[in-house]
Amino acid sequence: MLGVDDSQPAGNRRPRLRSCLDWSERKPHLAGATGAALLSCLLERGWLVRRRTPRAVRLTTAGRDRLTAALGPHPCWAPLPSQPGLRR
C-alpha cells in the first residue's frame, strides 16, 4: 500500500518486525527492519520531518493528508486546532 521495501542485506541481524515500548512516552511503536524502512520512506516523501530533538519527528500536512487517504482517519494525525502563538 505504501510501497515500503523492508528487505534486508545478508548478515543483517535486525529482526524484520517487532513491537517496542518507547522509553520516553511509554507507548508502543514499530521496530525492526520494517519500522526503519517505513521511517525512511516517510522521511523521503516529506510526510515526516526530523525535529531538533534527537529521534523526534513531526508529521507534515502532506503526510497527514496522504496517510489519511491511505489508511483512513486516525486521532494521532488529526489536524491540531489553530491557536494563536502555536507553531506547526
N, CA and C atoms as an extended XYZ file, in Angstrom:
264
Properties=species:S:1:pos:R:3:atomname:S:1:resname:S:1:resid:I:1 pbc="F F F"
N         0.825       -1.197        0.000 N   MET     1
C         0.000        0.000        0.000 CA  MET     1
C         0.867        1.259        0.000 C   MET     1
N         1.869        1.318        0.868 N   LEU     2
C         2.729        2.493        0.928 CA  LEU     2
C         4.021        2.308        0.142 C   LEU     2
N         4.277        1.103       -0.351 N   GLY     3
C         5.470        0.862       -1.143 CA  GLY     3
C         6.756        0.833       -0.343 C   GLY     3
N         6.715        0.318        0.867 N   VAL     4
C         7.895        0.263        1.730 CA  VAL     4
C         8.673       -1.011        1.429 C   VAL     4
N         9.976       -0.858        1.194 N   ASP     5
C        10.849       -2.004        0.940 CA  ASP     5
C        11.575       -2.353        2.234 C   ASP     5
N        11.187       -3.459        2.860 N   ASP     6
C        11.808       -3.851        4.128 CA  ASP     6
C        12.771       -5.027        3.947 C   ASP     6
N        13.250       -5.224        2.727 N   SER     7
C        14.226       -6.297        2.508 CA  SER     7
C        15.529       -5.928        3.218 C   SER     7
N        16.243       -6.945        3.664 N   GLN     8
C        17.464       -6.720        4.421 CA  GLN     8
C        18.664       -7.309        3.697 C   GLN     8
N        19.803       -6.641        3.791 N   PRO     9
C        21.010       -7.246        3.226 CA  PRO     9
C        21.406       -8.482        4.021 C   PRO     9
N        22.101       -9.402        3.374 N   ALA    10
C        22.557      -10.620        4.047 CA  ALA    10
C        23.419      -10.243        5.251 C   ALA    10
N        23.250      -10.975        6.306 N   GLY    11
C        24.049      -10.743        7.505 CA  GLY    11
C        23.461       -9.731        8.475 C   GLY    11
N        22.399       -9.040        8.089 N   ASN    12
C        21.779       -8.075        8.984 CA  ASN    12
C        21.044       -8.830       10.091 C   ASN    12
N        21.353       -8.530       11.330 N   ARG    13
C        20.766       -9.251       12.451 CA  ARG    13
C        19.517       -8.581       12.999 C   ARG    13
N        19.149       -7.435       12.445 N   ARG    14
C        17.951       -6.735       12.909 CA  ARG    14
C        16.734       -7.586       12.603 C   ARG    14
N        15.832       -7.768       13.583 N   PRO    15
C        14.608       -8.537       13.298 CA  PRO    15
C        13.763       -7.812       12.252 C   PRO    15
N        13.019       -8.580       11.483 N   ARG    16
C        12.186       -7.968       10.442 CA  ARG    16
C        11.133       -7.049       11.061 C   ARG    16
N        10.486       -7.491       12.118 N   LEU    17
C         9.417       -6.713       12.723 CA  LEU    17
C         9.279       -7.096       14.184 C   LEU    17
N         9.147       -6.090       15.037 N   ARG    18
C         8.856       -6.357       16.442 CA  ARG    18
C         8.248       -5.114       17.055 C   ARG    18
N         7.541       -5.316       18.132 N   SER    19
C         6.966       -4.215       18.889 CA  SER    19
C         8.016       -3.730       19.872 C   SER    19
N         8.006       -2.451       20.154 N   CYS    20
C         8.983       -1.879       21.070 CA  CYS    20
C         8.281       -0.801       21.884 C   CYS    20
N         8.561       -0.749       23.179 N   LEU    21
C         7.966        0.263       24.046 CA  LEU    21
C         8.871        1.481       24.069 C   LEU    21
N         8.347        2.622       23.639 N   ASP    22
C         9.108        3.865       23.635 CA  ASP    22
C         9.443        4.243       25.073 C   ASP    22
N        10.702        4.517       25.338 N   TRP    23
C        11.136        4.786       26.717 CA  TRP    23
C        10.680        6.140       27.222 C   TRP    23
N        10.454        7.115       26.323 N   SER    24
C        10.102        8.457       26.787 CA  SER    24
C         8.596        8.643       26.965 C   SER    24
N         7.797        8.097       26.058 N   GLU    25
C         6.345        8.286       26.132 CA  GLU    25
C         5.616        7.059       26.652 C   GLU    25
N         6.349        5.955       26.804 N   ARG    26
C         5.775        4.707       27.303 CA  ARG    26
C         4.631        4.224       26.419 C   ARG    26
N         4.809        4.365       25.103 N   LYS    27
C         3.827        3.895       24.141 CA  LYS    27
C         4.524        2.969       23.160 C   LYS    27
N         3.829        1.923       22.697 N   PRO    28
C         4.462        1.005       21.740 CA  PRO    28
C         4.640        1.651       20.370 C   PRO    28
N         5.676        1.209       19.676 N   HIS    29
C         5.903        1.646       18.301 CA  HIS    29
C         6.497        0.491       17.511 C   HIS    29
N         6.539        0.653       16.208 N   LEU    30
C         7.038       -0.363       15.299 CA  LEU    30
C         8.564       -0.321       15.273 C   LEU    30
N         9.199       -1.469       15.425 N   ALA    31
C        10.655       -1.545       15.417 CA  ALA    31
C        11.104       -2.604       14.422 C   ALA    31
N        12.405       -2.735       14.264 N   GLY    32
C        12.974       -3.715       13.356 CA  GLY    32
C        13.159       -3.137       11.960 C   GLY    32
N        13.495       -4.007       11.012 N   ALA    33
C        13.776       -3.582        9.643 CA  ALA    33
C        12.554       -2.916        9.000 C   ALA    33
N        11.370       -3.424        9.280 N   THR    34
C        10.161       -2.840        8.691 CA  THR    34
C         9.910       -1.443        9.235 C   THR    34
N        10.081       -1.252       10.536 N   GLY    35
C         9.924        0.076       11.133 CA  GLY    35
C        10.930        1.064       10.577 C   GLY    35
N        12.188        0.642       10.439 N   ALA    36
C        13.233        1.505        9.884 CA  ALA    36
C        12.940        1.846        8.423 C   ALA    36
N        12.465        0.862        7.653 N   ALA    37
C        12.137        1.099        6.245 CA  ALA    37
C        10.956        2.061        6.119 C   ALA    37
N         9.961        1.898        6.973 N   LEU    38
C         8.810        2.794        6.950 CA  LEU    38
C         9.235        4.222        7.289 C   LEU    38
N        10.068        4.386        8.301 N   LEU    39
C        10.563        5.714        8.665 CA  LEU    39
C        11.314        6.341        7.498 C   LEU    39
N        12.214        5.603        6.871 N   SER    40
C        12.978        6.129        5.739 CA  SER    40
C        12.053        6.559        4.603 C   SER    40
N        11.068        5.734        4.312 N   CYS    41
C        10.116        6.026        3.243 CA  CYS    41
C         9.336        7.312        3.537 C   CYS    41
N         8.846        7.457        4.751 N   LEU    42
C         8.053        8.638        5.105 CA  LEU    42
C         8.903        9.903        5.129 C   LEU    42
N        10.169        9.786        5.543 N   LEU    43
C        11.073       10.936        5.512 CA  LEU    43
C        11.391       11.334        4.064 C   LEU    43
N        11.665       10.353        3.205 N   GLU    44
C        11.979       10.633        1.801 CA  GLU    44
C        10.818       11.318        1.088 C   GLU    44
N         9.606       10.918        1.408 N   ARG    45
C         8.424       11.504        0.773 CA  ARG    45
C         8.060       12.867        1.354 C   ARG    45
N         8.684       13.237        2.461 N   GLY    46
C         8.368       14.515        3.089 CA  GLY    46
C         7.119       14.469        3.943 C   GLY    46
N         6.661       13.265        4.251 N   TRP    47
C         5.482       13.136        5.101 CA  TRP    47
C         5.847       13.317        6.564 C   TRP    47
N         7.078       13.023        6.898 N   LEU    48
C         7.644       13.289        8.222 CA  LEU    48
C         8.896       14.131        8.035 C   LEU    48
N         9.199       14.973        8.994 N   VAL    49
C        10.462       15.707        9.018 CA  VAL    49
C        11.082       15.526       10.397 C   VAL    49
N        12.397       15.504       10.432 N   ARG    50
C        13.096       15.367       11.715 CA  ARG    50
C        13.029       16.682       12.471 C   ARG    50
N        12.954       16.578       13.783 N   ARG    51
C        12.951       17.748       14.653 CA  ARG    51
C        14.343       17.923       15.227 C   ARG    51
N        14.557       18.979       15.951 N   ARG    52
C        15.869       19.232       16.555 CA  ARG    52
C        16.190       18.219       17.643 C   ARG    52
N        15.170       17.776       18.344 N   THR    53
C        15.358       16.785       19.396 CA  THR    53
C        15.733       15.458       18.754 C   THR    53
N        16.794       14.821       19.222 N   PRO    54
C        17.183       13.540       18.628 CA  PRO    54
C        16.038       12.524       18.664 C   PRO    54
N        15.888       11.810       17.585 N   ARG    55
C        14.902       10.740       17.452 CA  ARG    55
C        13.462       11.218       17.422 C   ARG    55
N        13.243       12.512       17.239 N   ALA    56
C        11.884       13.049       17.171 CA  ALA    56
C        11.562       13.453       15.740 C   ALA    56
N        10.321       13.215       15.337 N   VAL    57
C         9.861       13.594       14.006 CA  VAL    57
C         8.537       14.341       14.134 C   VAL    57
N         8.192       15.059       13.066 N   ARG    58
C         6.918       15.778       13.012 CA  ARG    58
C         6.201       15.371       11.742 C   ARG    58
N         4.923       15.119       11.844 N   LEU    59
C         4.084       14.793       10.696 CA  LEU    59
C         3.755       16.079        9.956 C   LEU    59
N         4.015       16.109        8.658 N   THR    60
C         3.701       17.289        7.850 CA  THR    60
C         2.237       17.260        7.445 C   THR    60
N         1.771       18.388        6.958 N   THR    61
C         0.393       18.450        6.461 CA  THR    61
C         0.199       17.471        5.308 C   THR    61
N         1.178       17.425        4.401 N   ALA    62
C         1.097       16.481        3.278 CA  ALA    62
C         1.075       15.046        3.800 C   ALA    62
N         1.876       14.756        4.800 N   GLY    63
C         1.897       13.421        5.389 CA  GLY    63
C         0.568       13.054        6.016 C   GLY    63
N        -0.014       14.000        6.737 N   ARG    64
C        -1.321       13.752        7.356 CA  ARG    64
C        -2.367       13.460        6.291 C   ARG    64
N        -2.361       14.260        5.233 N   ASP    65
C        -3.342       14.069        4.166 CA  ASP    65
C        -3.154       12.724        3.465 C   ASP    65
N        -1.904       12.363        3.160 N   ARG    66
C        -1.630       11.114        2.443 CA  ARG    66
C        -1.888        9.892        3.320 C   ARG    66
N        -1.515        9.960        4.602 N   LEU    67
C        -1.787        8.828        5.496 CA  LEU    67
C        -3.289        8.646        5.703 C   LEU    67
N        -4.013        9.738        5.807 N   THR    68
C        -5.470        9.647        5.934 CA  THR    68
C        -6.069        9.015        4.681 C   THR    68
N        -5.561        9.397        3.514 N   ALA    69
C        -6.062        8.822        2.261 CA  ALA    69
C        -5.736        7.333        2.170 C   ALA    69
N        -4.536        6.941        2.637 N   ALA    70
C        -4.100        5.545        2.520 CA  ALA    70
C        -4.691        4.649        3.599 C   ALA    70
N        -4.800        5.165        4.806 N   LEU    71
C        -5.170        4.317        5.947 CA  LEU    71
C        -6.461        4.720        6.634 C   LEU    71
N        -7.032        5.854        6.266 N   GLY    72
C        -8.223        6.348        6.936 CA  GLY    72
C        -7.847        7.287        8.071 C   GLY    72
N        -8.824        8.001        8.605 N   PRO    73
C        -8.534        8.964        9.667 CA  PRO    73
C        -8.075        8.271       10.950 C   PRO    73
N        -7.230        8.956       11.691 N   HIS    74
C        -6.743        8.443       12.971 CA  HIS    74
C        -6.479        9.634       13.889 C   HIS    74
N        -6.812        9.528       15.162 N   PRO    75
C        -6.601       10.653       16.083 CA  PRO    75
C        -5.147       11.109       16.166 C   PRO    75
N        -4.201       10.216       15.924 N   CYS    76
C        -2.779       10.593       16.018 CA  CYS    76
C        -2.380       11.610       14.972 C   CYS    76
N        -3.033       11.602       13.814 N   TRP    77
C        -2.647       12.559       12.796 CA  TRP    77
C        -3.765       13.525       12.438 C   TRP    77
N        -4.700       13.715       13.365 N   ALA    78
C        -5.748       14.711       13.160 CA  ALA    78
C        -5.124       16.109       13.213 C   ALA    78
N        -5.674       17.052       12.447 N   PRO    79
C        -5.139       18.415       12.492 CA  PRO    79
C        -5.246       18.999       13.890 C   PRO    79
N        -4.235       19.751       14.262 N   LEU    80
C        -4.276       20.450       15.536 CA  LEU    80
C        -5.192       21.649       15.430 C   LEU    80
N        -5.922       21.983       16.505 N   PRO    81
C        -6.743       23.180       16.454 CA  PRO    81
C        -5.854       24.415       16.326 C   PRO    81
N        -6.283       25.373       15.535 N   SER    82
C        -5.493       26.601       15.368 CA  SER    82
C        -5.594       27.424       16.630 C   SER    82
N        -4.437       27.753       17.165 N   GLN    83
C        -4.379       28.597       18.348 CA  GLN    83
C        -3.298       29.650       18.128 C   GLN    83
N        -3.593       30.898       18.456 N   PRO    84
C        -2.577       31.947       18.286 CA  PRO    84
C        -1.333       31.613       19.107 C   PRO    84
N        -0.190       31.846       18.526 N   GLY    85
C         1.067       31.656       19.246 CA  GLY    85
C         1.657       30.265       19.130 C   GLY    85
N         0.920       29.306       18.584 N   LEU    86
C         1.446       27.953       18.440 CA  LEU    86
C         1.976       27.772       17.032 C   LEU    86
N         3.170       27.184       16.944 N   ARG    87
C         3.751       26.901       15.639 CA  ARG    87
C         3.449       25.476       15.261 C   ARG    87
N         3.256       25.229       13.988 N   ARG    88
C         3.021       23.878       13.492 CA  ARG    88
C         4.263       23.323       12.912 C   ARG    88
